[in-house]
Amino acid sequence: MEVATGALGTLIPKLGQLLQDEYNLQKGAKKNIEFLSKELERIRAALCNVGEVPVEQLNELVRIWSRDVRELSYDMEDIVDTFMVRVQGPDTPSKKSAKKFIKKLGNIVTKAKTRHEIAEEIKDIKERVREVAERRDRYKVDAIKPVKTLVDPRITALYTKTTDLVGIDEAREELITRLTKGDGMSAQQQRVVSIVGFGGLGKTTLAKAVYDQLRVQFDCTAFVSVSQNPDLNKLLKNLLYELDKQKHANIHSTMLEERHLIDLIREFLQNKRYLIVIDDIWDTKPWGILQCSLHDNGLKSIIITTTRILDVAEQIGGCYKQKPLTHESSKKLFYGRIFGSEGTCPGQYFEVSEKILKKCGGVPLAIITTSSLLANKSGNIKEWNDVCGSIGSGLARNPSMDGMRKILLLSYHDLPAHLKACLLYLSIFPEDYEIDKVRLIWKWIAEDFVHCEEESQSLFELGESYFNELLNRSLIQVADKNSDDTISSCRVHDMVLELICSLSREESFVTTVLGDSRQSMPSSGSMVRRLSLQSTTWPKMEMSKLRSVTIFSPAIINTMPSLSCCHLLRVLDLEGCKLKEHSSSLRFIGNLFHLRYLSLAFTGYAGELPVEIAKLQFLQTLRLYGTQIEELPSGIVGLTQLMFLWVDGRTSLPNGLLRHLPSLEMLGVVRVDSACIAGELGLLTQLRDLEVDLTHDKEGIWDENMCTALVGSLGKLHKIQYLVVDSEEMAANLEGSVESLGNLSYLRIGTATSLPTWIRPALLLSSLDITVVQVRREDIQVLGRLQALRYLDLTVAGDIVQVLERSYAKT
């Protein structure tokens, strides 16, 4: 449902664009578009309503209706995008005026024909929308309400026997020490700890274990759960009831308001030392209400909270990031539930058990769920292998996995629609794949998942906030960091990947072709829109509606057909494919007029980039790093929407290219061999990431004015955050006045004559890596005053090399 809702959210603004005068649509077409916009708003509202209901509670007719809305919105968006491509596509320049006039006349005729065609297509779509709207009314979609779940899937954690707990001792003792020993706080001060972590990690179990061990030391105790959509009045009554069941036995039958309830709690706790656990907080609002009632009475009271959301934990305070079980504890839990102990497990099960435990990733609920499934299969090794192989789809198919799925779905359903699409998109990546953050965000942008409300807002920075929010909600995990402690890549836990792959199949969001030729095909009545290829053979399927192709199996390139028929393709990601022997096979790229993301990175591609790339007027991302392309074609100057260009340092840029690419936000590795190119960099005022390689020109001449021009350009780049200036052939003199680097956080220079004078204490640099010929006394003083610096690598070139590293703790 969420995919259909998101698709409509993208489509409706585009329909509004078509009504603008610049598109000069026929009057009848405009009226039809106005009708479609209004009707689609109503359909979207109905879909949002349906989206609140768990899929399992919907009847088949409503599911089919939702699927048809999704396909309809995709088809409409394809029509609108195709129209815009044809109308906005620039004229091809011609030297002769007669030819130019004939070309212009031809374009006028073509565009008039295009307007007539879209008017006819809109008529057809209007009938489909009417039919969908009638079915909405017939099925009474607007009246559908979710049935409240009577069983909380976390409730079993509250009643686990202490003797059944595995791998929790160390974490429990660490928390108890934090809560009861001195750490600079007043001995009488209230202590707060917020346990944060991934769904199923055992936060509730850990909180309950600490609660059970400490409760005898307190005058009164309570353990209450908040949940995603809390009734604050009921929550306060639950707290009062837990604190004193006899005194407040009838509290739930009263009509007291929140303010009165808060006063009652404060009065009750006034002279009592209390221990209270507030489980499963999803946002700070209920915490704010509860905090009003849990005032610090100076009696060493303790509050423990649990949450999946890092921001919530940090705002509550006392953040404790729960870790997965160690491998030894995972084995103890797994084998103990099936065989009693690891020692009684038959030897033939060890290998497959290790594979299963790796997929469970130390998440207790995953281990418990899987071991429960295997407990009745202990006599059949084939069934164990089947379970291990099907863990990628087990959440959807196995009733035994239902509890795990429900717990993970809580996190998924709490996401806004745009983040649901971003999360589902991660299903294109293979299991255990390290996902580069920059690559992922630009693909989100190309897929139209990232929408700016203000023109001044950066799409990448907004996409980065989406990435951080998924991290914040523990739905993705940090895989690697840069030296300045910024996150460079992420991974998806196997159990979360299972869930999103399952949801992706249900929503026909991504079609995956695996190495053993297994395919996660779209549901009946749906088209293949996004394709993830993890096999060695190109699949046979209808691809006319294809929007995205990502290849993870380099060998498949040998069977890849021409994709020239895939006119709607937005993303073509061939990263890592072996293209050195396929230099003439990419001519079809010129037919992909909708293309927004093209990556040939790390392919070893050795030919010339097809001149047809100049036709890709909507291209936003071009990744060519790790190729052997020596020079970009001159036609690339027409790619005015390009925001990310990453080439190999050996690749030469056409003269004057940079002045034609005003939208660039990320650029590298730029070969700078003249003052002219260095000066052009100053025109790219949107740049946030820049990597340049200062070098001799083709005649081996070093331009003495190049460094001066570069420093002058840096003074114009007000948004720059990440800057790399490489100069291996000669030490660069980067002296000069630069006033605009207030956003710079990462800087690497190698090699410079000395520390540039524009590196001064006012900069908010967090990482500095620089090689210099000499170090002056004043340079050391400047470095010591860089207050935000976390990482410093200073190398002095010559016979003696000194490396200084400093690491500052986060404040």
C-alpha positions in Angstrom: 0.0 0.0 0.0 2.8 2.4 1.0 4.4 2.0 -2.4 1.2 3.0 -4.2 0.8 6.0 -1.8 4.4 7.1 -2.4 4.0 6.8 -6.2 0.9 9.0 -6.1 2.8 11.5 -3.9 5.3 11.8 -6.7 2.8 11.9 -9.5 0.3 14.5 -8.3 2.9 17.4 -8.2 4.0 16.4 -11.7 0.4 16.7 -13.0 0.4 20.2 -11.5 3.5 21.0 -13.5 1.7 20.1 -16.7 -0.9 22.8 -16.1 1.8 25.5 -16.4 1.6 27.7 -19.5 5.1 26.6 -20.7 3.7 23.2 -21.7 0.9 24.8 -23.8 -1.5 21.9 -23.5 -4.8 21.8 -25.2 -7.7 23.2 -23.2 -9.5 19.8 -23.0 -6.3 18.1 -21.8 -5.9 20.7 -19.0 -9.5 20.0 -17.7 -8.8 16.3 -17.7 -5.6 16.8 -15.7 -7.4 18.9 -13.2 -10.0 16.1 -12.9 -7.2 13.5 -12.5 -5.4 15.6 -9.8 -8.5 15.9 -7.7 -9.5 12.3 -8.0 -6.0 11.0 -7.3 -5.9 13.1 -4.2 -9.0 11.3 -3.0 -7.6 7.9 -4.0 -4.3 8.7 -2.2 -6.3 9.6 1.0 -8.1 6.2 0.8 -4.7 4.5 0.3 -3.3 6.3 3.4 -6.3 5.0 5.3 -5.7 1.4 4.0 -2.0 1.7 4.8 -2.9 2.0 8.5 -4.3 -1.5 8.3 -1.9 -4.6 8.5 -1.9 -6.4 5.1 -3.1 -9.6 6.7 -6.3 -7.8 7.8 -7.2 -6.7 4.2 -9.4 -8.8 2.0 -8.2 -9.8 -1.4 -10.4 -7.3 -3.3 -8.8 -4.4 -1.5 -5.3 -5.8 -2.1 -6.0 -6.1 -5.8 -7.4 -2.5 -5.9 -4.3 -1.2 -4.2 -2.1 -3.1 -6.7 -4.1 -1.6 -9.6 -3.7 1.9 -8.2 0.0 1.4 -7.9 0.3 0.2 -11.6 -1.9 3.1 -12.7 0.2 5.7 -10.9 3.4 4.2 -12.4 1.9 4.3 -15.9 0.7 7.9 -15.5 4.1 9.0 -14.2 5.7 7.3 -17.2 3.4 9.2 -19.6 4.1 12.5 -17.9 7.9 11.9 -17.8 7.9 10.9 -21.4 6.0 14.1 -22.4 8.5 16.2 -20.4 11.5 14.5 -22.0 10.1 15.1 -25.5 9.1 18.7 -24.9 12.0 19.9 -22.8 14.7 18.0 -24.8 17.0 20.7 -26.3 17.6 21.2 -30.0 20.7 19.7 -31.4 23.1 22.5 -32.4 23.7 23.0 -36.1 26.4 25.2 -37.7 24.4 26.1 -40.8 21.4 28.5 -40.4 19.2 26.7 -43.0 19.6 23.4 -41.3 19.1 25.1 -38.0 15.8 26.6 -39.2 14.6 23.3 -40.6 15.5 21.5 -37.4 13.7 24.1 -35.3 10.6 23.8 -37.5 10.8 20.0 -37.2 10.9 20.3 -33.4 7.9 22.6 -33.4 5.9 20.0 -35.4 7.2 17.1 -33.2 6.3 18.9 -30.0 2.8 19.7 -31.3 2.3 16.0 -32.1 3.6 15.2 -28.6 1.0 17.5 -27.0 -1.7 15.8 -29.0 -0.5 12.3 -28.0 -0.5 13.2 -24.3 -4.0 14.6 -24.6 -5.2 11.2 -26.0 -3.3 9.2 -23.4 -4.7 11.4 -20.6 -8.2 10.6 -21.9 -7.4 6.8 -21.6 -6.0 7.3 -18.1 -9.0 9.3 -17.1 -11.2 6.3 -17.8 -8.9 4.0 -15.7 -9.0 6.5 -12.8 -12.8 6.6 -12.9 -13.0 2.8 -12.8 -10.5 2.6 -9.9 -12.5 5.3 -8.0 -15.8 3.4 -8.6 -14.2 0.2 -7.2 -13.0 2.3 -4.2 -16.6 3.2 -3.4 -17.9 -0.3 -4.2 -15.4 -1.9 -1.8 -16.0 0.8 0.8 -12.2 1.3 1.1 -12.7 4.6 3.0 -14.5 2.8 5.8 -11.7 0.2 6.4 -10.3 0.5 9.9 -7.5 -1.6 11.5 -8.5 -4.3 14.0 -6.5 -3.7 17.2 -4.0 -6.4 18.0 -4.8 -7.9 21.3 -1.5 -9.7 21.8 1.7 -7.6 22.2 4.4 -9.6 20.4 7.0 -8.5 23.1 5.0 -9.7 26.0 6.8 -13.0 26.3 10.0 -11.1 27.2 8.4 -10.1 30.5 7.8 -13.7 31.6 11.0 -15.4 30.5 12.5 -17.5 33.4 15.8 -16.1 34.7 17.3 -19.5 34.1 16.4 -19.3 30.4 18.2 -16.1 29.9 21.4 -16.4 27.8 24.2 -13.9 27.2 22.6 -11.2 29.3 24.7 -11.3 32.5 27.4 -8.9 31.3 25.0 -6.3 30.0 22.8 -6.6 33.1 25.7 -6.1 35.4 27.0 -3.2 33.4 23.6 -1.4 33.6 23.3 -2.1 37.3 26.7 -0.7 37.9 25.9 2.4 35.9 22.6 2.9 37.8 23.9 2.3 41.3 27.6 3.4 41.4 28.9 6.9 41.4 29.9 8.4 38.1 30.2 12.1 39.0 26.5 12.4 39.8 25.1 13.3 43.2 24.7 10.2 45.4 21.0 11.1 45.8 20.3 12.1 42.2 17.7 10.3 40.1 19.4 7.9 37.6 18.1 7.4 34.0 19.2 4.8 31.5 17.7 4.5 28.0 18.4 1.1 26.3 18.4 1.5 22.5 18.7 -1.1 19.8 17.3 -3.1 16.9 13.9 -4.7 17.1 14.3 -8.3 18.6 17.6 -7.5 20.2 16.3 -8.1 23.7 15.9 -4.6 25.1 12.7 -5.5 27.0 14.3 -8.7 28.3 17.4 -6.8 29.5 15.3 -4.1 31.2 13.2 -6.8 32.9 16.3 -8.6 34.1 17.7 -5.4 35.7 14.2 -4.6 37.1 13.8 -8.0 38.7 17.3 -7.9 40.3 16.9 -4.4 41.8 13.2 -4.1 42.6 13.6 -5.4 46.2 15.7 -2.3 47.0 12.9 0.2 46.3 9.7 1.4 48.0 7.6 1.0 44.9 8.2 -0.2 41.3 6.4 -0.2 38.0 6.9 -1.7 34.5 4.7 -0.1 31.8 4.8 -0.3 28.0 4.2 2.7 25.8 3.9 1.3 22.2 3.6 3.2 18.9 0.3 5.0 19.3 -0.1 5.4 23.1 -3.2 6.5 24.9 -1.5 8.8 27.3 -4.5 8.8 29.7 -4.4 5.0 29.9 -0.6 5.0 30.2 -0.7 7.2 33.3 -3.4 5.0 34.8 -1.4 1.9 34.1 1.6 3.5 35.9 -0.5 4.4 38.9 -2.0 0.9 39.0 1.5 -0.7 38.8 2.8 1.5 41.6 0.1 0.4 44.0 -2.4 -2.2 42.7 -4.6 -2.1 45.9 -4.9 1.7 46.2 -5.5 2.2 42.5 -7.5 -1.0 41.8 -10.3 1.0 40.1 -8.2 3.7 38.5 -9.1 2.6 34.9 -12.8 3.2 35.5 -12.3 6.8 36.5 -12.7 9.8 34.1 -9.6 11.7 35.4 -7.7 13.9 32.9 -4.0 13.7 32.3 -3.1 16.7 34.5 -5.0 15.2 37.5 -3.3 11.8 36.9 0.2 13.4 36.8 -0.6 15.2 40.1 -1.6 11.9 41.7 1.6 10.2 40.5 3.8 13.0 41.8 2.0 13.0 45.2 2.3 9.2 45.4 6.1 9.2 44.6 6.9 12.3 46.7 8.6 10.5 49.6 9.3 7.1 48.0 12.4 5.7 46.3 11.1 4.2 43.0 12.2 2.0 40.2 10.2 2.5 37.0 10.7 0.9 33.6 9.1 2.5 30.6 9.2 0.1 27.7 9.1 0.7 24.0 9.0 4.5 23.6 8.7 5.6 19.9 8.9 9.4 20.3 9.6 12.0 22.9 6.0 13.2 23.5 4.9 10.4 25.9 8.2 10.6 27.6 7.7 14.4 28.1 4.3 13.6 29.8 5.7 10.8 32.0 8.8 12.9 32.9 6.4 15.5 34.4 5.1 12.9 36.8 8.5 11.3 37.6 10.2 14.2 39.4 13.5 13.8 41.1 12.7 13.5 44.8 16.4 13.1 45.8 16.0 9.5 47.0 18.3 7.8 44.3 15.3 6.7 42.3 15.9 4.9 38.9 14.2 5.1 35.5 14.9 2.7 32.7 13.5 3.2 29.2 13.7 1.1 26.0 13.5 2.4 22.5 14.5 1.5 18.9 15.2 5.1 18.0 18.6 6.6 18.9 17.3 10.2 18.9 14.7 9.3 21.5 17.3 7.6 23.7 19.7 10.6 23.5 16.9 13.0 24.4 15.9 10.9 27.4 19.5 10.6 28.5 21.8 7.8 29.7 21.9 6.2 26.3 22.9 2.6 26.4 23.4 0.9 23.0 22.6 -2.8 23.4 24.9 -5.2 21.6 24.0 -8.4 19.8 24.8 -11.7 21.5 28.3 -12.9 21.2 28.9 -16.0 19.0 29.4 -18.2 22.1 26.1 -17.0 23.7 24.3 -17.3 20.3 25.4 -21.0 20.1 24.4 -21.6 23.7 20.9 -20.2 23.1 20.5 -22.0 19.7 21.7 -25.5 20.7 20.2 -25.3 24.1 16.7 -24.8 22.7 17.0 -27.7 20.2 19.3 -30.3 21.8 19.7 -29.2 25.4 23.4 -28.2 24.8 26.0 -27.9 22.1 27.6 -31.1 23.3 24.6 -33.2 22.4 24.2 -31.8 18.9 25.0 -34.4 16.2 28.2 -33.5 14.2 26.4 -33.3 10.8 24.4 -30.3 12.0 27.4 -28.1 13.0 28.1 -26.6 9.5 24.5 -25.6 8.7 24.1 -24.4 12.3 27.0 -22.0 11.8 25.4 -20.6 8.6 22.1 -20.1 10.4 23.7 -18.4 13.4 25.5 -16.0 11.0 22.2 -15.0 9.4 20.7 -14.5 12.8 23.5 -12.0 13.6 23.3 -12.3 17.4 19.7 -11.2 17.6 18.0 -13.3 20.3 14.6 -13.2 18.8 15.9 -14.4 15.5 17.8 -17.2 17.2 14.8 -18.2 19.3 12.4 -18.1 16.3 14.7 -20.1 14.1 15.6 -22.7 16.7 11.9 -23.2 17.5 11.3 -23.9 13.8 14.1 -26.4 13.8 13.3 -28.1 17.1 10.8 -30.4 15.3 13.2 -31.1 12.4 16.1 -32.4 14.4 16.1 -35.7 12.6 16.4 -34.4 9.0 19.5 -32.5 7.9 17.9 -31.7 4.5 15.1 -29.8 6.3 17.8 -27.8 8.2 19.5 -26.9 4.9 16.1 -25.9 3.5 15.4 -23.6 6.4 18.9 -22.1 6.1 18.4 -21.5 2.4 15.0 -20.0 2.9 15.8 -17.6 5.7 15.7 -14.9 2.9 12.0 -15.6 2.5 11.2 -17.3 5.8 9.5 -14.4 7.4 6.7 -14.5 4.8 6.3 -18.2 4.5 6.8 -19.8 7.9 4.1 -19.4 10.6 6.8 -20.0 13.2 8.4 -16.7 12.1 5.2 -14.7 12.7 6.4 -13.2 16.0 9.6 -12.0 14.5 7.9 -10.5 11.5 5.3 -8.7 13.7 8.1 -7.1 15.8 10.0 -5.9 12.8 6.8 -4.7 11.1 6.3 -2.3 14.1 9.4 -0.4 13.0 8.4 -0.5 9.3 4.8 0.7 9.8 6.2 3.6 12.0 8.0 5.0 9.0 6.6 7.9 6.9 5.9 6.9 3.3 9.1 8.3 1.8 11.3 6.4 4.2 9.3 3.2 3.5 10.3 3.5 -0.2 13.9 4.2 0.7 14.0 1.2 3.0 12.4 -1.2 0.5 14.9 -0.1 -2.1 17.6 -1.7 0.0 16.2 -5.1 -1.1 18.1 -4.6 -4.4 21.4 -5.3 -2.5 22.6 -8.9 -1.8 22.9 -10.3 1.7 25.8 -9.0 3.7 26.6 -6.4 1.1 28.4 -3.2 2.2 26.3 -0.4 0.8 28.1 2.8 -0.1 26.2 5.7 1.4 26.8 8.2 -1.5 25.9 5.6 -4.1 22.7 4.7 -2.3 21.6 8.3 -1.8 22.1 9.3 -5.5 20.1 6.3 -6.5 17.3 7.3 -4.2 17.3 10.7 -5.8 17.3 9.2 -9.3 14.3 7.0 -8.3 12.4 10.2 -7.2 12.2 9.1 -3.5 13.8 12.4 -2.3 11.6 15.5 -2.6 12.7 19.0 -1.6 10.0 21.4 -0.5 12.3 24.4 -1.0 14.4 25.1 -4.1 17.4 26.1 -2.0 17.5 22.7 -0.3 20.1 20.2 -1.5 18.6 16.9 -2.6 21.7 15.0 -1.4 21.6 16.6 2.0 17.9 15.7 2.3 18.7 12.2 1.2 21.4 12.0 3.8 18.9 13.0 6.4 16.8 10.0 5.2 19.8 7.7 5.6 20.5 9.0 9.1 16.9 8.5 10.1 17.0 4.8 9.0 20.2 4.5 11.1 18.5 6.3 14.0 15.6 3.8 13.9 18.1 0.9 13.9 16.8 -0.4 10.5 20.3 -0.2 9.0 23.7 -0.6 10.6 27.0 1.3 10.3 29.5 -0.8 8.2 32.4 1.7 7.9 33.4 5.3 8.8 35.7 7.9 7.3 38.6 9.3 9.3 36.5 12.2 10.4 34.0 9.8 12.0 31.3 10.3 9.3 29.6 7.2 8.1 30.7 6.0 4.7 28.7 2.7 4.3 26.0 0.6 5.9 24.7 -2.9 6.1 21.2 -4.4 6.5 20.8 -7.0 9.2 19.7 -10.3 7.6 16.4 -10.3 9.4 15.6 -6.8 8.3 16.6 -7.8 4.8 14.3 -10.7 4.9 11.4 -8.4 5.9 12.0 -5.8 3.2 12.5 -8.5 0.5 9.2 -10.0 1.6 7.4 -6.7 1.5 9.1 -5.8 -1.8 7.8 -8.9 -3.4 4.3 -8.2 -2.0 4.4 -4.7 -3.4 6.2 -5.7 -6.7 8.7 -3.1 -5.8 11.9 -4.9 -6.8 12.4 -8.0 -8.9 15.5 -10.0 -7.9 17.2 -12.7 -9.9 19.5 -14.7 -7.7 22.6 -16.8 -8.5 20.7 -20.1 -8.7 18.2 -18.6 -11.2 15.6 -18.1 -8.5 13.5 -15.0 -9.1 11.4 -12.9 -6.8 8.8 -12.1 -9.5 6.2 -9.3 -9.2 2.7 -10.3 -8.2 0.2 -11.1 -10.9 -0.9 -8.0 -12.8 2.3 -6.1 -12.0 5.2 -5.2 -14.3 8.9 -5.5 -13.7 10.0 -2.0 -12.7 13.2 -2.4 -10.8 15.6 -5.3 -11.5 18.4 -6.6 -9.2 20.6 -9.1 -11.1 22.7 -11.4 -8.9 22.9 -14.3 -11.4 25.2 -15.1 -14.3 22.5 -15.2 -17.0 20.3 -12.5 -18.1 16.6 -13.4 -17.3 13.9 -13.7 -19.9 11.2 -11.3 -19.0 9.2 -8.3 -20.3 11.2 -5.2 -19.6 9.4 -2.4 -21.4 8.4 -0.7 -18.1 11.8 -1.2 -16.5 13.0 1.9 -14.5 16.1 0.5 -12.8 18.8 -2.1 -13.4 21.5 -2.9 -10.9 24.0 -5.7 -11.6 25.9 -7.5 -8.8 27.2 -10.4 -10.9 30.0 -9.2 -13.2 29.8 -12.2 -15.5 26.2 -11.4 -16.5 27.5 -8.6 -18.7 28.4 -11.3 -21.3 24.8 -12.0 -21.8 23.4 -8.5 -21.4 21.2 -7.5 -24.3 21.0 -4.0 -25.7 18.7 -2.0 -23.4 17.7 0.4 -26.1 14.1 -0.7 -25.8 14.0 0.3 -22.1 13.0 3.9 -22.8 11.8 4.5 -19.2 15.1 3.4 -17.6 16.2 5.9 -14.8 19.0 3.9 -13.2 21.6 1.9 -14.9 24.2 0.7 -12.4 26.9 -1.5 -13.9 29.4 -0.8 -11.0 32.0 -3.6 -10.8 31.1 -5.3 -14.1 34.0 -6.2 -16.3 33.6 -3.9 -19.3 37.1 -3.8 -20.6 36.2 -6.1 -23.5 32.8 -4.5 -24.1 33.9 -1.0 -25.1 31.5 -0.8 -28.1 28.4 -2.3 -26.4 27.1 0.8 -24.7 25.9 2.8 -27.7 22.3 2.1 -26.6 22.8 4.5 -23.7 21.9 7.4 -26.0 18.3 6.0 -26.3 17.7 6.1 -22.5 16.3 9.6 -22.5 14.9 9.2 -18.9 18.3 8.1 -17.4 19.2 9.9 -14.2 21.9 7.7 -12.8 24.6 6.0 -14.8 27.5 4.2 -13.2 30.4 2.5 -14.9 32.6 2.7 -11.8 35.3 0.1 -11.3 34.4 -1.6 -14.6 37.8 -1.1 -16.3 35.9 0.3 -19.3 38.6 1.2 -21.8 36.8 2.8 -24.7 35.5 6.2 -25.4 32.3 7.2 -23.7 29.6 7.1 -26.4 28.9 10.5 -27.8 25.2 9.6 -27.5 25.5 10.4 -23.8 24.9 14.0 -24.8 21.3 13.1 -25.3 20.8 12.3 -21.6 19.4 15.7 -20.7 18.0 14.5 -17.3 21.2 12.8 -16.1 22.0 13.7 -12.5 24.8 11.2 -11.6 27.7 10.0 -13.7 30.2 7.7 -12.0 33.2 6.8 -14.1 35.9 6.3 -11.4 37.9 3.1 -12.0 37.6 3.2 -15.8 40.2 3.8 -18.4 38.4 6.6 -20.2 41.0 9.2 -21.2 38.7 12.0 -22.2 35.0 12.9 -21.9 33.1 13.7 -25.1 32.5 17.4 -25.8 28.7 16.8 -25.8 28.7 16.3 -22.1 28.5 20.1 -21.7 24.8 19.8 -22.4 24.2 17.7 -19.2 23.1 20.8 -17.2 21.2 18.8 -14.6 24.3 16.8 -13.6 24.8 17.0 -9.8 27.4 14.2 -9.3 30.4 13.7 -11.6 33.1 11.3 -10.5 35.9 10.5 -13.0 39.3 8.9 -12.8 42.2 11.3 -12.3 43.5 10.3 -15.7 40.4 11.5 -17.4 40.6 14.9 -19.2 37.6 17.2 -19.2 36.6 19.2 -22.3 37.6 22.8 -22.3 35.0 25.0 -20.7 33.0 22.0 -19.4 32.7 23.1 -15.8 31.1 26.5 -16.6 28.2 24.5 -18.2 27.5 22.3 -15.1 26.1 24.8 -12.6 24.2 22.1 -10.6 27.2 20.0 -9.6 27.3 19.2 -5.9 30.0 16.5 -6.0 33.0 16.5 -8.3 36.1 14.4 -8.5 38.7 13.4 -9.3 39.3 16.4 -11.5 42.6 16.5 -13.4 43.7 20.2 -13.0 46.7 21.0 -15.3 46.0 24.7 -16.0 45.0 27.9 -14.3 42.0 27.9 -16.7 40.5 24.7 -15.2 41.4 25.7 -11.7 39.6 29.0 -12.2 36.4 27.4 -13.6 36.0 25.5 -10.4 35.0 28.8 -8.7 31.8 28.8 -10.9 30.5 25.7 -9.2 28.9 27.4 -6.3 26.8 24.4 -5.3 29.8 22.1 -4.7 29.9 20.3 -1.3 32.5 17.7 -2.2 35.5 18.4 -4.4 38.6 16.3 -5.2 41.2 17.6 -7.5 44.6 16.3 -8.8 47.1 19.0 -9.6 49.4 17.9 -12.4 51.5 18.9 -15.4 49.7 19.4 -18.7 50.1 17.1 -21.7 53.4 18.7 -22.7 54.8 18.2 -19.2 54.6 21.9 -18.2 53.6 22.9 -14.7 51.4 26.0 -14.7 52.7 28.3 -12.1 49.4 30.2 -11.9 47.4 27.1 -11.3 47.6 27.0 -7.5 46.8 30.7 -7.3 43.7 30.2 -9.4 42.7 27.2 -7.3 42.9 29.2 -4.1 40.9 31.9 -5.7 38.2 29.4 -6.6 38.1 28.0 -3.1 37.1 31.4 -1.9 33.9 31.2 -3.9 32.8 27.7 -2.8 30.7 28.6 0.2 29.1 25.2 0.6 32.2 23.0 0.4 32.4 20.4 3.2 34.8 17.8 1.8 38.0 18.9 0.0 40.9 16.9 -1.4 43.8 18.5 -3.2 46.4 15.9 -4.4 49.7 17.0 -5.9 52.2 14.1 -6.1 54.4 15.6 -8.9 55.3 18.9 -7.2 54.6 20.6 -3.9 51.7 23.0 -4.3 51.9 26.5 -3.0 48.4 27.0 -1.7 49.0 30.3 0.1 46.3 33.0 -0.4 43.2 34.5 1.2 40.1 32.3 1.5 37.2 33.6 3.6 34.4 31.2 2.7 35.3 27.7 4.1 33.0 27.9 7.2 31.3 24.5 6.3 34.6 22.6 5.6 34.9 19.6 7.8 37.3 17.3 5.9 40.5 18.4 4.2 43.3 16.3 2.7 46.3 18.0 0.9 49.3 16.3 -0.4 51.8 17.7 -1.0 52.0 21.5 -0.1 55.0 23.7 0.5 53.6 24.6 4.0 50.4 24.7 6.0 48.2 27.1 4.0 47.4 30.3 6.0 43.7 29.9 5.3 43.7 27.0 7.7 43.0 28.9 10.9 41.2 28.3 14.2 37.8 29.6 12.9 37.5 26.6 10.7 35.3 23.7 11.9 37.6 21.0 10.5 37.1 17.6 12.1 39.7 15.8 9.9 43.0 17.1 8.5 45.4 15.0 6.5 48.3 17.0 5.0 51.8 16.5 3.7 54.1 19.6 3.8 57.7 20.3 2.9 58.2 22.3 6.0 56.5 23.0 9.3 56.7 26.4 10.9 56.3 27.2 14.6 53.1 29.2 13.9 51.7 26.1 12.0 51.8 24.0 15.2 50.1 26.8 17.1 47.3 26.9 14.5 46.8 23.2 14.5 46.5 23.2 18.3 43.7 25.7 18.2 41.5 23.8 15.7 38.8 23.1 18.3 36.6 20.7 16.2 39.6 18.5 15.1 39.2 14.8 15.8 41.8 13.4 13.4 45.2 14.9 12.4 47.8 13.3 10.1 50.7 15.7 9.5 53.5 14.3 7.4 56.7 16.3 6.8 58.1 15.4 3.4 61.9 14.8 3.0 64.3 12.5 4.7 62.4 12.5 8.0 58.7 11.8 8.1 56.7 12.7 11.2 53.1 11.6 11.6 51.1 13.1 14.3 47.7 11.7 15.1 45.2 13.1 17.5 41.8 11.8 18.3 39.3 13.9 20.3 36.4 12.4 22.1 33.0 13.7 21.0 31.7 16.3 23.3 
